[in-house]
């Protein structure tokens, strides 16, 4: 079982995980999701979790004490192997292979979702192991980012998908982007699905898919392609793709 925890002042947002792939994984006992609310550790009567920043300026900053106590409670519940992750635009963008390793090692993860202008820096110094980001933009809070990463992790849990081979064909799993997909009808609005996919010749289909994955990566994410070790067959397939799409690639 993969145990995922979240520290958030809006824990009800994570009810969205009860649907789809994550919902089935939770129901089947493959994943456990727990939440801790800093307001439960704030002082009465107002149970305040934020205050004005020292030095002035707009917005509010999440207080150290209630956030620290909520994180401590989460760490205690998840165990010593727990890794604590703060969702932040200043964090690193995590790669698929890193998530695969965490799932393979069954590493418990505690996500910390900040709000307002941010959290007291001393929480980062005291409690956070890593900072993760979805990209170079800012959200209103870390909850949505946490759910995105949790969904990505659950897909990798053995048994988490109805068809285990599905995740093996996902983008980034082999270092490349995914190949294009088609379904019925064979012709729609004058656009035809590739004939090779409907002929039933598995070797030809696999070769076509590999060529398309190489080509799509070359077109959209050449940085990924440069990091891959290509076989002689891969190089030939990529050359063929470039020749076939020469006009479209100019």
Buried (B, 14 or more C-beta within 10 A) or exposed (E): EBBBBBBBBBBEBBEBBEEEBBBBBBEEEBBBBBBBBBBBBBEEEEBEBBEEBEEEEEEBBBBBBBBBBBBBBBBEBBEEEBBBBBBBBEBEEBEBEEBBEBBEEEBBBBBBBBBBBBBBEEBBEEBBEBBBBBEEEEBEBBBBBBBEBBBBBBBBBEEBBEEEEEBEBBBBBBBBBBBBEEEEEEEEEEEEBBEEBEEEEEEEBEBBBBBBBBBBBBBEBEEBBEEEEBEEEBEEBBEBBBEEEEEEEE
